[in-house]
Amino acid sequence: MNGAAPVGVGPWEGELPSGPQWDPELLEAGDTRNVVDAYRYWNHEAIVADLDTRRHPFHVAIENWQHDLNIGSVVRTANAFLAAEVHIIGRRRWNRRGAMVTDRYQHVRHHPTVEDFVAWAGAEGLAVIGIDNFPDSVPLETFDLPERCVLVFGQEGPGLTPEIHAAAQATLSIAQFGSTRSINASAAAAIAMHGWIRRHVFDQRV
């Protein structure tokens, strides 16, 4: 049985390119990082700087009171959809495994308390939008997400805290049709982020 196909690209062939974005070591040895082809052989700082010119104005936040294991996956998805920042509310430490190194390219900010986070969002003029199944939640599918907002997710199990629920401009639920009463927090985050992309990048109005 053959092994897995090699990931990335080998050493640069031909005349070496010039410019501050190119990494001499990667050009010589090859680039096996988890980056799109347009960033092959670029150094880390150049990639982040280029992403910063194109980031979308929505943010993502997740509460982390019990060391939630979904945070790495949320960071990876936020990077894929080019969120402005990911915010960790509660415990500073989180499992980076699921991020697949994308946290190196995605801005991540820590807020020790809900109060700190809400004050920051208010100062930035961002609407706080909770994602959870509450009696007063409205369907994500029919809600017109603000362009400048922060989508907030609770940790697996307990969901959003009452403090975030009270601070949210709106709380949205995701339509489900099976037997389970909830879906994984990282899956919910991906659905909500893609909802923002459909509305504000592709102008698919609800």
Secondary structure, 3 states (H helix, E strand, C coil): CCCCCCCCECCCCCCCCCCCCECHHHHHHCECCCCCHHHCCECHHHHHHHHHCCCCCEEEEEEECCCCCCHHHHHHHHHHCCCCCEEEEECCCCCCHHHCCHHHCCCEEEECCHHHHHHHHHHHCCEEEEECCCCCCEEHHHCCCCCCEEEEECECCCECCHHHHHHCCEEEECCCCCCCCCCCHHHHHHHHHHHHHHHHCCCCCC
